[in-house]
């Protein structure tokens, strides 16, 4: 668990941090759509595609994991509320 805390502290997954990641990929998209990929990277187009496919796969898996855990957390909260065991506010 300590390793996970360390990793999270080293990276910014706030709205601002995720917006920066999105902006980088959006800029890559803009350059690629204008045929200017070489202005963004020295990588071959096939390598960029490979990276993007890996990013897409990982993002989709992350969504599935978040959904799976969010469901179990919500189910726990719903069960607790049904039992009348609400925390004091």
Backbone bond lengths (Angstrom), bond angles and torsions (degrees), N, CA, C in turn:
res aa  C-N    CA-C-N  psi(-1)  N-CA   C-N-CA  omega(-1)  CA-C   N-CA-C  phi
1 X - - - 1.450 - - 1.528 110.87 -
2 X 1.322 117.00 -36.80 1.465 120.11 179.59 1.526 110.94 -61.35
3 X 1.336 117.01 -37.66 1.463 120.66 179.08 1.533 110.71 -62.25
4 X 1.332 116.88 -40.67 1.461 120.61 179.17 1.520 109.60 -64.09
5 X 1.328 118.30 -43.60 1.460 121.02 178.50 1.515 110.66 -60.33
6 X 1.323 117.44 -40.37 1.458 121.54 179.35 1.520 110.77 -64.14
7 X 1.313 117.84 -44.08 1.460 122.32 -179.51 1.523 110.04 -62.09
8 X 1.325 117.66 -45.76 1.459 121.12 -178.59 1.522 110.27 -63.04
9 X 1.315 118.02 -38.99 1.462 120.65 -179.71 1.524 112.19 -67.43
10 X 1.315 118.15 -26.23 1.455 122.07 -177.45 1.527 112.28 -82.86
11 X 1.314 118.76 -14.06 1.455 123.06 -176.66 1.522 109.82 -127.27
12 X 1.304 116.08 150.40 1.459 121.47 -177.39 1.522 109.60 -102.33
13 X 1.323 116.40 103.76 1.460 121.27 177.46 1.526 111.36 -105.69
14 X 1.331 116.69 24.69 1.460 121.41 175.46 1.530 108.68 -76.47
15 X 1.330 116.24 178.75 1.469 119.63 175.03 1.525 110.57 -54.67
16 X 1.331 116.03 -44.32 1.466 119.97 -178.22 1.533 111.24 -65.75
17 X 1.312 117.21 -42.29 1.463 120.63 -179.88 1.516 112.26 -64.97
18 X 1.331 116.42 -45.12 1.462 119.74 178.29 1.525 111.00 -67.49
19 X 1.334 117.34 -32.88 1.471 120.62 176.64 1.526 110.66 -64.39
20 X 1.344 117.48 -36.56 1.471 119.97 177.62 1.531 111.08 -65.60
21 X 1.332 116.74 -41.47 1.469 120.26 177.27 1.528 109.60 -61.46
22 X 1.328 116.37 -46.58 1.462 120.51 179.43 1.524 110.93 -60.67
23 X 1.328 117.60 -44.08 1.466 121.51 -178.32 1.524 111.00 -61.24
24 X 1.331 116.78 -38.44 1.462 119.67 178.99 1.521 111.18 -64.18
25 X 1.317 116.33 -45.11 1.468 119.48 -179.76 1.529 110.19 -70.15
26 X 1.317 117.32 -36.23 1.466 120.40 178.01 1.528 111.15 -64.23
27 X 1.325 117.38 -39.74 1.470 120.76 176.49 1.533 110.09 -64.53
28 X 1.327 117.02 -42.03 1.462 120.36 176.63 1.527 109.63 -58.99
29 X 1.330 116.38 -42.25 1.459 120.72 177.76 1.529 111.25 -60.52
30 X 1.335 116.04 -46.12 1.471 119.74 -179.79 1.524 111.01 -58.84
31 X 1.326 116.54 -46.65 1.468 119.96 -179.21 1.521 111.42 -65.47
32 X 1.332 116.34 -41.99 1.469 119.86 179.15 1.527 110.97 -63.90
33 X 1.327 116.73 -39.92 1.468 118.96 -178.06 1.522 111.92 -69.02
34 X 1.333 116.44 -21.28 1.463 121.14 176.92 1.530 112.19 -95.85
35 X 1.341 117.00 5.81 1.460 120.58 -179.03 1.518 113.24 71.76
36 X 1.332 117.06 24.63 1.460 121.83 -175.90 1.532 111.45 -115.60
37 X 1.328 117.59 33.29 1.460 121.84 -178.02 1.527 111.69 -56.95
38 X 1.319 116.93 -35.31 1.467 120.43 -178.11 1.532 112.25 -63.96
39 X 1.322 117.92 -18.16 1.462 120.80 176.49 1.527 111.38 -78.37
40 X 1.315 116.20 -17.42 1.457 121.00 -178.20 1.521 112.48 -96.34
41 X 1.325 117.27 -31.34 1.464 120.22 -172.52 1.518 111.39 -157.12
42 X 1.313 114.89 154.43 1.467 120.57 173.23 1.516 111.16 -90.18
43 X 1.328 116.89 -5.99 1.458 120.47 179.58 1.531 110.23 -66.78
44 X 1.335 115.20 151.46 1.464 119.65 172.68 1.523 108.90 -67.68
45 X 1.310 116.49 152.25 1.463 121.19 179.44 1.530 111.02 -54.97
46 X 1.321 117.43 -40.03 1.468 120.35 -179.72 1.528 111.46 -64.09
47 X 1.332 116.97 -33.85 1.459 119.73 177.03 1.532 111.33 -70.13
48 X 1.328 116.37 -40.87 1.468 120.39 177.01 1.527 109.52 -61.72
49 X 1.305 116.91 -43.71 1.466 121.40 178.22 1.530 109.75 -59.95
50 X 1.306 117.05 -44.49 1.466 120.75 177.96 1.528 111.72 -58.15
51 X 1.335 116.34 -46.02 1.464 120.34 177.83 1.525 111.04 -61.92
52 X 1.324 116.75 -44.76 1.466 120.11 -179.74 1.526 111.29 -63.34
53 X 1.329 117.23 -39.20 1.472 119.91 176.82 1.527 110.53 -62.72
54 X 1.342 117.15 -41.03 1.473 120.62 177.16 1.523 110.97 -64.17
55 X 1.334 116.77 -41.24 1.462 121.23 178.89 1.519 110.39 -63.73
56 X 1.324 116.82 -44.74 1.466 121.22 179.23 1.522 110.28 -61.17
57 X 1.332 117.00 -47.37 1.466 120.95 -179.87 1.524 110.31 -58.52
58 X 1.325 116.34 -47.46 1.462 120.55 -177.97 1.524 111.12 -65.67
59 X 1.325 117.29 -40.20 1.469 120.62 178.03 1.530 110.75 -62.93
60 X 1.330 117.31 -43.75 1.463 120.44 179.28 1.525 111.30 -64.72
61 X 1.335 117.58 -40.87 1.466 121.20 177.29 1.533 110.29 -64.11
62 X 1.319 116.65 -39.73 1.467 120.89 178.84 1.515 110.36 -62.52
63 X 1.327 117.45 -42.40 1.462 121.33 177.37 1.518 110.33 -59.81
64 X 1.343 117.04 -46.00 1.467 120.49 179.44 1.531 110.96 -60.94
65 X 1.330 117.15 -42.63 1.467 120.68 179.97 1.526 111.14 -65.61
66 X 1.323 116.91 -43.16 1.473 120.29 178.49 1.524 109.24 -61.44
67 X 1.335 117.16 -46.97 1.461 120.59 179.11 1.525 111.45 -59.58
68 X 1.317 117.05 -42.81 1.465 120.85 -178.67 1.526 110.99 -63.57
69 X 1.313 116.77 -43.31 1.458 120.12 -179.09 1.521 111.35 -75.82
70 X 1.314 117.77 -35.06 1.460 121.14 178.73 1.524 109.87 -63.70
71 X 1.328 116.31 -39.02 1.459 120.32 178.73 1.518 110.40 -62.91
72 X 1.324 117.65 -45.88 1.464 119.81 -177.58 1.525 111.36 -68.29
73 X 1.327 117.72 -35.04 1.468 120.38 176.53 1.520 109.79 -67.47
74 X 1.342 117.03 -44.70 1.461 120.00 179.20 1.518 110.91 -63.65
75 X 1.326 117.72 -38.92 1.469 121.00 178.62 1.526 110.17 -62.60
76 X 1.325 117.69 -39.72 1.463 121.68 177.72 1.532 109.76 -63.38
77 X 1.319 117.29 -45.01 1.468 121.29 -179.91 1.525 109.69 -63.66
78 X 1.337 116.66 -43.70 1.463 120.06 179.48 1.523 111.34 -61.60
79 X 1.346 118.00 -43.32 1.467 121.41 178.88 1.520 110.64 -62.93
80 X 1.327 116.07 -43.09 1.465 120.34 -179.52 1.530 109.58 -63.01
81 X 1.339 116.90 -43.00 1.463 120.43 179.86 1.533 110.90 -65.03
82 X 1.315 117.57 -38.30 1.452 121.48 179.86 1.533 110.79 -65.82
83 X 1.316 116.04 -29.89 1.459 120.62 -179.58 1.527 110.96 -83.69
84 X 1.338 117.44 -2.56 1.438 120.50 178.61 1.514 113.31 77.00
85 X 1.312 117.40 15.72 1.459 122.01 -178.30 1.528 108.91 -98.10
86 X 1.305 115.59 66.73 1.466 120.78 -178.14 1.521 109.60 -90.13
87 X 1.314 115.80 140.03 1.475 117.84 178.48 1.519 110.92 -69.35
88 X 1.316 115.59 150.56 1.468 120.66 177.14 1.505 109.51 -68.55
89 X 1.319 116.52 138.87 1.467 120.87 -179.19 1.511 109.82 -104.38
